[in-house]
Amino acid sequence: MPLTIAQRLDRLKVRIAELAHWRDRQSAAIDGWTFEGEPIGHHQDWPHRQGVVHFAATAEAPEAWPLADIRLQLDLGGESLITLSYPDGETETFGLDPYHQEFPVKGRRFSIATETVARFPFGEPNRAPRLNRARFIWLDGPAHRLHLLLKQVAEAIEVLGEHEVVPHLMDAAEHALRSLDWPSDTAAYISRTSGAVMQQKIWELPELEANPAGLTNEQSASAATAFEALTARLKELQKRFPPNGELLLTGHAHIDLAWLWPYRETRRKMRRTFNTALSLMERSDDFRFNQSTAHYYAQMEEEDPELLDRIKKKVADGKWETVGGMWVEPDTNMPTGESLARQVLYGQRYFEKTFGTRHTVCWLPDCFGFSGALPQILRQGGIDSFFTIKVNWSETNHIPSDLFWWKGLDGSQVLTHTFDNPMQGYNGFVQADCYVPTWKNFRGKTQHDTSLLAVGYGDGGGGVTPEMVEREVQLRDFPAIPQARWGTVKSYYEQAHRTAGEKNLPVWDGEIYLELHRATLTSQSGVKRKHRQAERALITAETITSLAHMLGADRPRSLEADWRVVLKNEFHDILPGSSIREVYQDAEQELDGVIEHAKAEQAGGLQALSTKLPKGGVGDALVVVNPSLAARPLSATLSDGTAIAAADLVAPLSVAVFDKGSLKPAGGLKAGPDRLENDHLVVGIGKDGAVSSLLHKATGREAVDGSANQLWVYPADKPRNWDAWDIDADYAEKAVRLESPDSIALVEDGPHRAAIRVVYRYRNSSVTQTYVLTANARRLDIETTIDWHDRRTLLRTLNPVAAQARKATFECAFGIVERATHTNTSWEQAMFEAVAHRFVDISEPDFGVALLNNAKYGHSARGNVIGMSLVRGPIYPDPLADEGEQSFTYALMPHEGAWHEGGVLDEAIDLNQPLVSAEASGLSAGTFAPLAVTGIPVAFSGLKPAEEGDGLILRLYEPAGRRGKLSLDLPSGWAASQPLNILEEPMERKGPADIMPFEIRTWKLKKA
């Protein structure tokens, strides 16, 4: 009875496994190894595994072996950078990891030196490292090639399933195997196959030969003949069953800048991976490799300029493709719009300076959702195309297209492609069972004839293997499977744009929300807080020093070096909180350094401003800078700690000098044990510690529905996977409200500031909240200190507000996004935790309430309840994530009208960047505003020194979706340029108004 295809496939796999044992003709051990200068033998444990260790040996391959067939095989017990040094002075370097352990050689004699860590590619420690293998093999080329080809045939048979070519492929493979003249000598055969899985299960194997004979010349020749015959048969079948579909292959090695390893290890991963890619290029004219991230190349420029020079040559040859146009592959949910603009500005400038090219494709395969501001930022940065595959990870709903126009907040569009490869996504493989499903899943095939496929081991780096390069050549002859060729990402998108010009592609409008990894908006609060502080500190430092320049001070210095540190720490596994503890120790230290330096720049800018102000008789002066576009009530903290909340206003983008002696608090501040009041608000604090009442005096409206700032703990915050990344939809099924505070006390009752403090305990943790109302405040600040010592618990604040709307407004980069407060559809149900920057607002036409924050991102809006996540306690990959103390502030703000009419953004700006002040003497009181923006209300992004030439760069944006007139009032002798893009180059803008909805506008301001 004939065997079925499935049975024949099982047999084929067994025969293919047999061939592998004869892949090498002979082997020769490499002895004489040293570990940190001390001898170490084969299979010997390392003396220690701390840090980077160094192996060394001198190797000499047998003279009788053909040089072209000699391979070096190494497994030293960890990841390594290995350098082979030949007698003539030539060297070659490779990366060694579990997927790259066999290397060609250029001579028979050489020395080997390594930099090795006892780690695997995903950061896992090898707790018992040893020198597992070090030998030469004489590769039997025909046996190797036939073995690989048959493996590929078997993979094709399996993935093609019921396709009518399958019986023909099976016949061809079986015929090839039957044609072989194969050894059967008992001693050699048993010794050769002893490592097979089944043989290892035998109770006791017979005595084995140390170096059993390989194939004879005749037997090897039969393998060569079988290979040629099988290849010819595949080509014949290809004519009858032509390739189905087309894939453009891009060699890739996704290297997470930091994740399950610290950045210092990434620096080694870069060198290992880059050397491996270069070695493949030297041996294949067809192979192409792409690598994003300007920061990586800048690091190479410092640490290994010779390696960077080699990469530059391959870039010039068109073999190595730099992609992305950004400083790193950043998270795009949490950085402010100015940060994202700097990612492109500094990324594109670096790529152009270093490689002579700018990029047109934004390459972000692995980020956790994408801001609707991104298309405009990219287009203004010269980038018209976008790539990701992360959208395929959404749990519930999927964007219905994989080749489409992505339309941003302002209407800008970028051509977007995503492929759906079920075999490791962007870390794909070169094999039929990767090609076929990737093509099958490509929904855009009716409009475009090619999909992209990135291949190579990644996340922990490594990249493409020599076998992948060899597989690509063999697969060219296969029938029925998609045709695939190495190519560049740029060429793929050039062709896709031609298609888009001829056909109507789908459009996705607005943010791309990932229905997964929602906890990355909350995990590792410390780095999120410091990142926001660093952003604001840099923007403010640039603004103050630029205003000083406009008043006559020296031109400010560039803060690009500090920005690069901030941009680096926006990487999509740092800022989201999904890395190990060591990463956050480094990140917070780096960000602290940026903040310290930026504060010093601010102080220097204030001093420079003061020297340009009119002299006068104010002996005890307060110099105040307002680095924003809204007039603000004067609030400051003096050097002796005294809080000032005066009735005076500070004009936008101005420096004001006040006589401290004449400053009076705004009127109406009153306080009691459970009540705070000023001219704008009346606040009641209940016995549960929550806000029982928040009366908005101007409208007479109560702002809370029942009570606000309810603190809830969710002790079952235990996602089924991805501990630091995820919050499961049913996390709230078990909830504990903190409603029995340890204490409630009036702790401040001054003319400028009053405060009530509430202290809670939950198990091992404490939450201290101070309700603060200043004399001139339009918001109730909730200064919060959490001392957290509980794992796998989530703390949130819930705020039922006395306003009803079908949509809530969430601030995002360069604008806002409106999200449903109801759950009618699966899309709305899935958005139970979403990003907001500085505020979330629910408004009726004439009244609304906003929740503001200065350090948080994870929010919800369900019905009339605004929620915000405050802290979590995941245990993987950092068992101590957010352990200990952290402080931040959030605020409740009732207002008249819609959010943009009620001053919500202005108050959010004030909470995140207070007025900057310093004490001085001998000045004249008054306000000095060198720059004014008039017309429609707009938002301030930055004022900085120009990257090229003299002058300053001013960037504004429209934050609410309106259009209107806009003008700049400049000092005498200053002029504004024509419109610029974010690269600070002239651009043609479209639109009938001076500024359009959510538009980013940039000018160079220069002395005439």
Secondary structure in CASP SS format (residue, H / E / C, confidence):
PFRMAT SS
TARGET T0000
AUTHOR 0000-0000-0000
METHOD secondary structure of the structure
MODEL  1
M C 1.00
P C 1.00
L C 1.00
T C 1.00
I H 1.00
A H 1.00
Q H 1.00
R H 1.00
L H 1.00
D H 1.00
R H 1.00
L H 1.00
K H 1.00
V H 1.00
R H 1.00
I H 1.00
A H 1.00
E H 1.00
L H 1.00
A H 1.00
H C 1.00
W C 1.00
R C 1.00
D E 1.00
R E 1.00
Q E 1.00
S E 1.00
A E 1.00
A E 1.00
I C 1.00
D C 1.00
G C 1.00
W C 1.00
T E 1.00
F E 1.00
E C 1.00
G C 1.00
E E 1.00
P E 1.00
I C 1.00
G C 1.00
H C 1.00
H C 1.00
Q C 1.00
D E 1.00
W C 1.00
P C 1.00
H C 1.00
R C 1.00
Q C 1.00
G C 1.00
V C 1.00
V E 1.00
H C 1.00
F E 1.00
A E 1.00
A E 1.00
T E 1.00
A E 1.00
E E 1.00
A C 1.00
P C 1.00
E C 1.00
A C 1.00
W C 1.00
P C 1.00
L H 1.00
A H 1.00
D H 1.00
I E 1.00
R E 1.00
L E 1.00
Q E 1.00
L E 1.00
D E 1.00
L C 1.00
G C 1.00
G C 1.00
E E 1.00
S E 1.00
L E 1.00
I E 1.00
T E 1.00
L E 1.00
S E 1.00
Y C 1.00
P C 1.00
D C 1.00
G C 1.00
E C 1.00
T E 1.00
E E 1.00
T E 1.00
F E 1.00
G E 1.00
L E 1.00
D E 1.00
P C 1.00
Y C 1.00
H E 1.00
Q C 1.00
E E 1.00
F E 1.00
P E 1.00
V C 1.00
K C 1.00
G C 1.00
R C 1.00
R E 1.00
F E 1.00
S E 1.00
I E 1.00
A E 1.00
T E 1.00
E E 1.00
T E 1.00
V E 1.00
A C 1.00
R E 1.00
F C 1.00
P C 1.00
F C 1.00
G C 1.00
E C 1.00
P E 1.00
N C 1.00
R C 1.00
A C 1.00
P C 1.00
R E 1.00
L C 1.00
N C 1.00
R E 1.00
A E 1.00
R E 1.00
F E 1.00
I E 1.00
W E 1.00
L E 1.00
D C 1.00
G H 1.00
P H 1.00
A H 1.00
H H 1.00
R H 1.00
L H 1.00
H H 1.00
L H 1.00
L H 1.00
L H 1.00
K H 1.00
Q H 1.00
V H 1.00
A H 1.00
E H 1.00
A H 1.00
I H 1.00
E H 1.00
V H 1.00
L H 1.00
G C 1.00
E C 1.00
H C 1.00
E C 1.00
V C 1.00
V H 1.00
P H 1.00
H H 1.00
L H 1.00
M H 1.00
D H 1.00
A H 1.00
A H 1.00
E H 1.00
H H 1.00
A H 1.00
L H 1.00
R H 1.00
S C 1.00
L C 1.00
D C 1.00
W C 1.00
P C 1.00
S C 1.00
D C 1.00
T H 1.00
A H 1.00
A H 1.00
Y H 1.00
I H 1.00
S H 1.00
R H 1.00
T C 1.00
S C 1.00
G C 1.00
A C 1.00
V H 1.00
M H 1.00
Q H 1.00
Q H 1.00
K C 1.00
I C 1.00
W C 1.00
E C 1.00
L C 1.00
P C 1.00
E C 1.00
L C 1.00
E C 1.00
A C 1.00
N C 1.00
P C 1.00
A C 1.00
G C 1.00
L C 1.00
T C 1.00
N H 1.00
E H 1.00
Q H 1.00
S H 1.00
A H 1.00
S H 1.00
A H 1.00
A H 1.00
T H 1.00
A H 1.00
F H 1.00
E H 1.00
A H 1.00
L H 1.00
T H 1.00
A H 1.00
R H 1.00
L H 1.00
K H 1.00
E H 1.00
L H 1.00
Q H 1.00
K H 1.00
R H 1.00
F C 1.00
P C 1.00
P C 1.00
N C 1.00
G C 1.00
E E 1.00
L E 1.00
L E 1.00
L E 1.00
T E 1.00
G E 1.00
H E 1.00
A C 1.00
H C 1.00
I E 1.00
D C 1.00
L C 1.00
A C 1.00
W C 1.00
L C 1.00
W C 1.00
P C 1.00
Y H 1.00
R H 1.00
E H 1.00
T H 1.00
R H 1.00
R H 1.00
K H 1.00
M H 1.00
R H 1.00
R H 1.00
T H 1.00
F H 1.00
N H 1.00
T H 1.00
A H 1.00
L H 1.00
S H 1.00
L H 1.00
M H 1.00
E H 1.00
R H 1.00
S C 1.00
D C 1.00
D C 1.00
F C 1.00
R C 1.00
F E 1.00
N E 1.00
Q E 1.00
S C 1.00
T C 1.00
A H 1.00
H H 1.00
Y H 1.00
Y H 1.00
A H 1.00
Q H 1.00
M H 1.00
E H 1.00
E H 1.00
E H 1.00
D C 1.00
P H 1.00
E H 1.00
L H 1.00
L H 1.00
D H 1.00
R H 1.00
I H 1.00
K H 1.00
K H 1.00
K H 1.00
V H 1.00
A H 1.00
D H 1.00
G C 1.00
K C 1.00
W E 1.00
E E 1.00
T E 1.00
V C 1.00
G C 1.00
G C 1.00
M C 1.00
W C 1.00
V C 1.00
E C 1.00
P E 1.00
D C 1.00
T C 1.00
N C 1.00
M C 1.00
P C 1.00
T C 1.00
G H 1.00
E H 1.00
S H 1.00
L H 1.00
A H 1.00
R H 1.00
Q H 1.00
V H 1.00
L H 1.00
Y H 1.00
G H 1.00
Q H 1.00
R H 1.00
Y H 1.00
F H 1.00
E H 1.00
K H 1.00
T H 1.00
F H 1.00
G C 1.00
T C 1.00
R C 1.00
H C 1.00
T C 1.00
V E 1.00
C E 1.00
W E 1.00
L C 1.00
P C 1.00
D C 1.00
C C 1.00
F C 1.00
G C 1.00
F E 1.00
S C 1.00
G C 1.00
A C 1.00
L H 1.00
P H 1.00
Q H 1.00
I H 1.00
L H 1.00
R H 1.00
Q H 1.00
G C 1.00
G C 1.00
I C 1.00
D C 1.00
S E 1.00
F E 1.00
F E 1.00
T C 1.00
I C 1.00
K H 1.00
V H 1.00
N H 1.00
W H 1.00
S C 1.00
E C 1.00
T C 1.00
N C 1.00
H C 1.00
I C 1.00
P C 1.00
S C 1.00
D C 1.00
L E 1.00
F E 1.00
W E 1.00
W E 1.00
K E 1.00
G C 1.00
L C 1.00
D C 1.00
G C 1.00
S C 1.00
Q E 1.00
V E 1.00
L E 1.00
T E 1.00
H E 1.00
T C 1.00
F C 1.00
D C 1.00
N C 1.00
P C 1.00
M C 1.00
Q C 1.00
G C 1.00
Y C 1.00
N C 1.00
G E 1.00
F C 1.00
V C 1.00
Q C 1.00
A H 1.00
D H 1.00
C H 1.00
Y H 1.00
V H 1.00
P H 1.00
T H 1.00
W H 1.00
K H 1.00
N H 1.00
F C 1.00
R H 1.00
G H 1.00
K H 1.00
T H 1.00
Q C 1.00
H C 1.00
D C 1.00
T C 1.00
S E 1.00
L E 1.00
L E 1.00
A E 1.00
V E 1.00
G C 1.00
Y E 1.00
G C 1.00
D E 1.00
G E 1.00
G C 1.00
G C 1.00
G E 1.00
V C 1.00
T C 1.00
P H 1.00
E H 1.00
M H 1.00
V H 1.00
E H 1.00
R H 1.00
E H 1.00
V H 1.00
Q H 1.00
L H 1.00
R C 1.00
D C 1.00
F C 1.00
P C 1.00
A C 1.00
I C 1.00
P C 1.00
Q E 1.00
A E 1.00
R E 1.00
W E 1.00
G C 1.00
T C 1.00
V H 1.00
K H 1.00
S H 1.00
Y H 1.00
Y H 1.00
E H 1.00
Q H 1.00
A H 1.00
H H 1.00
R H 1.00
T H 1.00
A H 1.00
G H 1.00
E H 1.00
K C 1.00
N C 1.00
L C 1.00
P C 1.00
V E 1.00
W E 1.00
D E 1.00
G C 1.00
E C 1.00
I E 1.00
Y C 1.00
L C 1.00
E C 1.00
L C 1.00
H C 1.00
R H 1.00
A H 1.00
T H 1.00
L H 1.00
T C 1.00
S C 1.00
Q C 1.00
S H 1.00
G H 1.00
V H 1.00
K H 1.00
R H 1.00
K H 1.00
H H 1.00
R H 1.00
Q H 1.00
A H 1.00
E H 1.00
R H 1.00
A H 1.00
L H 1.00
I H 1.00
T H 1.00
A H 1.00
E H 1.00
T H 1.00
I H 1.00
T H 1.00
S H 1.00
L H 1.00
A H 1.00
H H 1.00
M H 1.00
L C 1.00
G C 1.00
A C 1.00
D C 1.00
R C 1.00
P C 1.00
R C 1.00
S C 1.00
L C 1.00
E H 1.00
A H 1.00
D H 1.00
W H 1.00
R H 1.00
V H 1.00
V H 1.00
L H 1.00
K H 1.00
N C 1.00
E C 1.00
F E 1.00
H C 1.00
D C 1.00
I C 1.00
L C 1.00
P C 1.00
G C 1.00
S C 1.00
S C 1.00
I C 1.00
R H 1.00
E H 1.00
V H 1.00
Y H 1.00
Q H 1.00
D H 1.00
A H 1.00
E H 1.00
Q H 1.00
E H 1.00
L H 1.00
D H 1.00
G H 1.00
V H 1.00
I H 1.00
E H 1.00
H H 1.00
A H 1.00
K H 1.00
A H 1.00
E H 1.00
Q H 1.00
A H 1.00
G H 1.00
G H 1.00
L H 1.00
Q H 1.00
A H 1.00
L H 1.00
S H 1.00
T H 1.00
K H 1.00
L C 1.00
P C 1.00
K E 1.00
G E 1.00
G E 1.00
V E 1.00
G C 1.00
D C 1.00
A E 1.00
L E 1.00
V E 1.00
V E 1.00
V E 1.00
N E 1.00
P C 1.00
S C 1.00
L C 1.00
A C 1.00
A C 1.00
R E 1.00
P E 1.00
L E 1.00
S E 1.00
A E 1.00
T E 1.00
L C 1.00
S C 1.00
D C 1.00
G C 1.00
T C 1.00
A E 1.00
I E 1.00
A E 1.00
A E 1.00
A E 1.00
D E 1.00
L E 1.00
V E 1.00
A C 1.00
P C 1.00
L C 1.00
S E 1.00
V E 1.00
A E 1.00
V E 1.00
F E 1.00
D E 1.00
K H 1.00
G H 1.00
S H 1.00
L C 1.00
K C 1.00
P E 1.00
A C 1.00
G C 1.00
G C 1.00
L C 1.00
K E 1.00
A E 1.00
G E 1.00
P C 1.00
D C 1.00
R E 1.00
L E 1.00
E E 1.00
N C 1.00
D C 1.00
H C 1.00
L E 1.00
V E 1.00
V E 1.00
G E 1.00
I E 1.00
G C 1.00
K C 1.00
D C 1.00
G C 1.00
A C 1.00
V E 1.00
S E 1.00
S E 1.00
L E 1.00
L E 1.00
H E 1.00
K C 1.00
A C 1.00
T C 1.00
G C 1.00
R E 1.00
E E 1.00
A C 1.00
V E 1.00
D C 1.00
G C 1.00
S C 1.00
A E 1.00
N C 1.00
Q E 1.00
L E 1.00
W E 1.00
V E 1.00
Y E 1.00
P C 1.00
A C 1.00
D C 1.00
K C 1.00
P C 1.00
R C 1.00
N C 1.00
W C 1.00
D C 1.00
A C 1.00
W C 1.00
D C 1.00
I C 1.00
D C 1.00
A C 1.00
D C 1.00
Y H 1.00
A H 1.00
E H 1.00
K C 1.00
A C 1.00
V E 1.00
R E 1.00
L E 1.00
E C 1.00
S C 1.00
P C 1.00
D C 1.00
S E 1.00
I E 1.00
A E 1.00
L E 1.00
V E 1.00
E E 1.00
D E 1.00
G C 1.00
P C 1.00
H C 1.00
R E 1.00
A E 1.00
A E 1.00
I E 1.00
R E 1.00
V E 1.00
V E 1.00
Y E 1.00
R E 1.00
Y E 1.00
R C 1.00
N C 1.00
S E 1.00
S E 1.00
V E 1.00
T E 1.00
Q E 1.00
T E 1.00
Y E 1.00
V E 1.00
L E 1.00
T E 1.00
A C 1.00
N C 1.00
A C 1.00
R C 1.00
R C 1.00
L E 1.00
D E 1.00
I E 1.00
E E 1.00
T E 1.00
T E 1.00
I E 1.00
D E 1.00
W E 1.00
H C 1.00
D C 1.00
R C 1.00
R C 1.00
T C 1.00
L E 1.00
L E 1.00
R E 1.00
T E 1.00
L E 1.00
N E 1.00
P E 1.00
V E 1.00
A C 1.00
A C 1.00
Q C 1.00
A C 1.00
R C 1.00
K E 1.00
A E 1.00
T E 1.00
F E 1.00
E E 1.00
C E 1.00
A C 1.00
F C 1.00
G E 1.00
I E 1.00
V E 1.00
E E 1.00
R E 1.00
A E 1.00
T C 1.00
H C 1.00
T C 1.00
N C 1.00
T C 1.00
S H 1.00
W H 1.00
E H 1.00
Q H 1.00
A H 1.00
M C 1.00
F C 1.00
E C 1.00
A E 1.00
V E 1.00
A C 1.00
H C 1.00
R C 1.00
F E 1.00
V E 1.00
D E 1.00
I E 1.00
S E 1.00
E C 1.00
P C 1.00
D C 1.00
F E 1.00
G E 1.00
V E 1.00
A E 1.00
L E 1.00
L E 1.00
N E 1.00
N C 1.00
A C 1.00
K C 1.00
Y C 1.00
G E 1.00
H E 1.00
S E 1.00
A E 1.00
R E 1.00
G C 1.00
N C 1.00
V E 1.00
I E 1.00
G E 1.00
M E 1.00
S E 1.00
L E 1.00
V E 1.00
R C 1.00
G C 1.00
P C 1.00
I C 1.00
Y C 1.00
P C 1.00
D C 1.00
P C 1.00
L C 1.00
A C 1.00
D C 1.00
E C 1.00
G E 1.00
E E 1.00
Q E 1.00
S E 1.00
F E 1.00
T E 1.00
Y E 1.00
A E 1.00
L E 1.00
M E 1.00
P E 1.00
H E 1.00
E E 1.00
G C 1.00
A C 1.00
W C 1.00
H C 1.00
E C 1.00
G C 1.00
G C 1.00
V H 1.00
L H 1.00
D H 1.00
E H 1.00
A H 1.00
I H 1.00
D H 1.00
L H 1.00
N H 1.00
Q C 1.00
P C 1.00
L C 1.00
V E 1.00
S E 1.00
A E 1.00
E E 1.00
A E 1.00
S C 1.00
G C 1.00
L E 1.00
S C 1.00
A C 1.00
G E 1.00
T E 1.00
F E 1.00
A C 1.00
P C 1.00
L C 1.00
A E 1.00
V E 1.00
T E 1.00
G E 1.00
I C 1.00
P C 1.00
V C 1.00
A E 1.00
F E 1.00
S E 1.00
G E 1.00
L E 1.00
K E 1.00
P E 1.00
A C 1.00
E C 1.00
E C 1.00
G C 1.00
D C 1.00
G C 1.00
L E 1.00
I E 1.00
L E 1.00
R E 1.00
L E 1.00
Y E 1.00
E C 1.00
P C 1.00
A C 1.00
G C 1.00
R C 1.00
R C 1.00
G E 1.00
K C 1.00
L E 1.00
S E 1.00
L E 1.00
D E 1.00
L C 1.00
P C 1.00
S C 1.00
G C 1.00
W E 1.00
A E 1.00
A E 1.00
S C 1.00
Q C 1.00
P C 1.00
L E 1.00
N C 1.00
I C 1.00
L C 1.00
E C 1.00
E C 1.00
P E 1.00
M C 1.00
E C 1.00
R C 1.00
K C 1.00
G C 1.00
P C 1.00
A C 1.00
D C 1.00
I E 1.00
M C 1.00
P C 1.00
F C 1.00
E C 1.00
I E 1.00
R E 1.00
T E 1.00
W E 1.00
K E 1.00
L E 1.00
K E 1.00
K E 1.00
A C 1.00
END
